[in-house]
Amino acid sequence: MLNLFQIESIQWVYLIMKMSMNLLADHILSVAQKNQKSINNLKLQKVMYFVLKESRDKDILSYKTLREIYDDPFLVWAYGPSTKGQYDRFKIFRSAPIIGKFEYTDELSVLDNLIVEYLDYKLNDLIKKSFDNDFWKNNKKYISDFRSDISYDLTNI
C-alpha cells in the first residue's frame, strides 16, 4: 500500500511529465539554445504553431499526444496565431531574445529537426506564412486591439 508521500510524489511526477504547451515551449527554447539560435516571444509563438501543425499533418506525433500538448489553444491575433499562456509567460522579454534555462524533453526529440528548420525562418516570413491559414483569414475580422478570443482547435491549425 502506498503512503501519502508516495502518492503525492507519483502525482508530482505525472504533472511534470504530462505533455503541455509549457513543455513544448521549453523544449523549443532548449533546442534553440543548443543550436545557438536566438528566439523571441513572437517567434516562439510561430515556431510552436508550425511545429504542431506539421506534426499533425505528417503524423510525427500521435493525435493523442497532440491533444495532450494542446492545453493552451492558439488565438487569432494580429500577428498570427498565439497562445495567451505562453505570450504572458514570456512577455517580460518584449521583443528581446528569451533567456533562461529550459528543459529538454526526450519524448519531443522527434521534433528537433523541424524546430531547427522553423528557427531558421525570418520572423516576418513565419508571420506571413501563418496568415495563409483559412481559419485565421476567416476570423481576422474579430481582432480588436491586436487580439481576439477566437481559438483554433487542432483541426484548424
Secondary structure, DSSP 4 states (H G I P E B T S, - for coil): ---HHHHHHHHHHHHHHS--HHHHHHHHHHHHHHTT----HHHHHHHHHHHHHHHHHTTSS-HHHHHHH-SS-EE--TTS-EEHHHHHHHGGGTTSPP-S-----GGGGGGHHHHHHHHTS-HHHHHHHHTT-HHHHHHGGG-BTTB---B--TTT-
